Amino acid sequence: MISDFIVQHPSGPLFSPSDAEYGKAVKKFPSLSSCDDVLIYIGNSATAGINVGIEGYFDNGTILSQFERFFQFIYFKQDFKGHDIVVVVDNAHTHSAREYSINEFSKGIGTKCPVDSIDYVDHTGKLVSISCRFTTGEYRGKTKGLLQLTKELKVPVRHSINLVELRALLAQHPAFQTISNWKY
């Protein structure tokens, strides 16, 4: 999914600073050259993308981050010098059926887990609930971690899989699919 800035100017239609403008902006705002935890910025721009179902979504924090980047760049955009700038925001509201993102889970036992259970509808239409904590045994009370949850979801996985691969694999499972209802 892409989020972009469209400009009504001959330099448009999409906002993008030149290489020279980008260099000046990065000198003043070094954070412009660093990676974002959620958003994937395209080139020297404020255009951002996410991988739906694998990463989060455009929430208030990510949108504000993108606007901050846009306003840091716009100061250096020579084509816009001496112009009044009006920003009109139009977005569709989404309401995700998920209260969590796969990126909020860690791999191992006793690590980060944002929920107590994962609820999803399986391929037969049955509601399934899996506890994210051990209820018995030596790990009682501890979080299971994605590797253990993968086994309980009956997804074949090698024990040596890294966290990025594990998240990508599980993002395809119904337990982690993001289902949205769009409102306009």
FIPAGU-578122 format. One record per residue (C-alpha): y, z, x negated; residue in one letter. Coordinates in pm, 1 decimal. Each point is the difference from the previous one (the first is absolute). Layout:
<recs>
> north:up:east:resn
> Y:Z:X:a;
...
</recs>
This chain:
<recs>
> north:up:east:resn
> 0.0:0.0:0.0:m;
> 343.4:-93.6:-136.2:i;
> 339.4:158.3:60.3:s;
> 296.7:-210.2:-108.8:d;
> 377.7:-37.7:18.6:f;
> 128.4:-323.3:152.3:i;
> 360.8:-86.7:-82.7:v;
> 242.7:-225.7:182.4:q;
> 146.0:-148.9:-316.4:h;
> -47.1:-325.9:-192.8:p;
> -191.1:198.8:-265.6:s;
> -260.1:87.7:266.9:g;
> -198.6:-1.2:207.4:p;
> -170.3:289.1:-182.4:l;
> 183.6:257.5:-210.5:f;
> -84.8:-24.6:-368.1:s;
> 215.9:74.9:-304.9:p;
> -2.7:-239.6:-295.9:s;
> -168.1:105.1:-325.5:d;
> 341.3:92.4:-146.2:a;
> 94.4:202.3:309.7:e;
> -340.7:169.9:-7.6:y;
> 50.0:94.3:-366.9:g;
> 339.6:157.0:70.7:k;
> -138.5:190.1:298.7:a;
> -294.4:137.1:-201.0:v;
> 238.0:114.5:-274.0:k;
> 189.4:212.6:252.2:k;
> -304.0:93.9:212.4:f;
> -310.1:10.4:-229.0:p;
> -223.1:95.7:294.1:s;
> 32.5:-359.9:127.0:l;
> -241.3:-112.3:-272.1:s;
> -265.8:262.7:74.0:s;
> -289.8:-32.3:242.7:c;
> 7.7:162.3:341.2:d;
> -294.2:214.1:119.6:d;
> -34.3:-188.7:328.7:v;
> 217.3:-311.6:2.9:l;
> -72.3:-307.7:-208.2:i;
> 334.0:-160.4:-84.8:y;
> 7.7:-376.8:-42.0:i;
> 176.6:-113.1:-318.4:g;
> 365.3:87.0:-52.4:n;
> 57.2:87.8:362.3:s;
> -2.5:259.0:273.4:a;
> -280.3:-190.6:174.6:t;
> -291.7:237.7:42.3:a;
> -359.3:-33.6:108.6:g;
> -300.0:216.1:78.4:i;
> -369.0:-74.8:40.9:n;
> -67.4:90.3:362.3:v;
> -302.8:224.5:43.4:g;
> -16.3:87.5:-369.3:i;
> 344.1:147.6:-49.3:e;
> 233.7:187.8:226.0:g;
> 246.6:-164.5:229.0:y;
> 374.8:-48.6:21.4:f;
> 100.9:350.2:105.2:d;
> 347.9:155.4:-20.0:n;
> -42.0:94.2:-365.5:g;
> -109.7:-344.5:-114.4:t;
> 274.2:-173.7:199.6:i;
> 264.9:233.0:-146.0:l;
> -137.6:-67.0:-348.2:s;
> 25.4:-373.2:58.1:q;
> 358.3:29.3:131.1:f;
> 98.3:212.5:-299.4:e;
> -132.4:-274.3:-227.4:r;
> 188.2:-264.3:201.0:f;
> 330.9:189.0:-24.0:f;
> -44.8:54.4:-374.3:q;
> -50.1:-374.4:-46.4:f;
> 274.5:-116.6:235.0:i;
> 275.1:147.1:-218.5:y;
> -97.5:-246.6:-274.4:f;
> -44.5:-308.4:221.4:k;
> 291.8:-223.3:-108.7:q;
> -22.0:-222.6:309.9:d;
> 81.6:300.5:219.0:f;
> 307.8:124.5:-191.4:k;
> 303.4:32.8:228.1:g;
> -205.5:-35.1:318.2:h;
> -44.4:250.7:280.4:d;
> -367.4:82.5:35.5:i;
> -156.8:87.3:332.5:v;
> -364.4:102.8:12.9:v;
> -190.3:-53.8:324.8:v;
> -343.9:158.6:16.0:v;
> -265.8:-130.5:234.5:d;
> -347.0:138.9:-18.0:n;
> -298.6:41.9:227.2:a;
> -112.7:358.1:47.2:h;
> -363.7:62.3:-71.8:t;
> -209.2:291.4:104.9:h;
> -306.7:27.2:-213.9:s;
> -320.6:141.7:139.5:a;
> -56.2:160.6:-341.0:r;
> 160.6:327.9:-100.3:e;
> -94.3:-67.0:-361.9:y;
> -6.5:-270.1:-261.8:s;
> -288.6:-65.8:-235.6:i;
> 250.1:47.1:-284.9:n;
> 30.3:367.3:94.8:e;
> -363.4:69.6:-93.7:f;
> -131.5:76.2:-347.1:s;
> -345.9:-82.1:-132.1:k;
> -169.0:326.8:-88.2:g;
> -110.2:322.4:163.6:i;
> 278.4:254.6:48.3:g;
> 276.3:-258.4:-39.3:t;
> 282.2:-125.4:222.9:k;
> -94.4:-67.1:362.7:c;
> 270.1:-19.4:272.3:p;
> -218.6:70.4:306.1:v;
> -285.9:226.0:105.4:d;
> -202.2:-282.4:153.4:s;
> -10.3:-377.1:29.6:i;
> -45.5:-138.8:350.2:d;
> -76.2:-365.7:64.6:y;
> -183.6:-232.5:236.4:v;
> -313.4:-152.1:-155.1:d;
> -139.2:-352.9:51.4:h;
> -180.7:111.0:318.9:t;
> 317.1:141.4:157.2:g;
> -105.3:361.6:-59.3:k;
> 260.0:255.9:-112.8:l;
> -107.2:148.1:-334.3:v;
> 150.8:306.5:-166.0:s;
> -69.0:92.7:-362.1:i;
> 117.7:330.1:-145.1:s;
> 200.4:-32.1:-322.1:c;
> -112.5:345.5:-115.2:r;
> -337.3:140.8:-91.4:f;
> -117.5:256.3:255.8:t;
> -299.3:134.0:-197.1:t;
> -131.8:23.5:-353.6:g;
> 166.9:55.5:-335.2:e;
> 306.0:-210.1:95.2:y;
> 54.4:173.9:336.5:r;
> 366.1:-29.8:106.8:g;
> 86.4:-257.8:-265.3:k;
> 108.5:-354.2:78.8:t;
> -266.3:-267.7:-39.9:k;
> 203.6:-269.7:-172.7:g;
> -31.8:-374.1:58.6:l;
> -322.9:-42.4:-196.0:l;
> -188.0:247.4:221.1:q;
> 164.1:-136.9:316.2:l;
> -114.2:-349.0:-102.7:t;
> -360.4:120.5:-9.8:k;
> 35.4:164.8:342.7:e;
> 149.9:-321.5:138.2:l;
> -314.5:-174.3:-132.2:k;
> 198.8:-238.9:-218.4:v;
> -199.6:-104.2:-309.1:p;
> 188.6:97.6:-314.4:v;
> -75.7:53.2:-367.5:r;
> 78.6:350.2:-127.9:h;
> 218.6:-135.2:-284.0:s;
> 245.0:-180.5:233.1:i;
> 365.0:77.4:-74.8:n;
> 246.4:127.6:259.7:l;
> 187.3:-330.2:42.8:v;
> -325.8:-190.3:62.7:e;
> -123.0:274.2:232.9:l;
> 318.2:-10.9:208.2:r;
> -17.5:-381.4:21.7:a;
> -364.8:20.0:110.5:l;
> 62.3:267.3:263.9:l;
> 315.2:-168.6:131.2:a;
> -234.5:-250.5:165.3:q;
> -193.1:274.2:184.1:h;
> 100.2:80.3:363.5:p;
> 64.4:363.2:-99.5:a;
> 295.5:-113.8:-210.4:f;
> 118.4:-307.4:189.2:q;
> 359.0:17.9:118.7:t;
> 22.8:-97.8:363.9:i;
> 353.4:-44.3:127.1:s;
> 165.0:-48.1:334.0:n;
> 322.7:-196.8:-30.4:w;
> 310.1:84.4:201.5:k;
> 295.8:-233.9:14.8:y;
</recs>
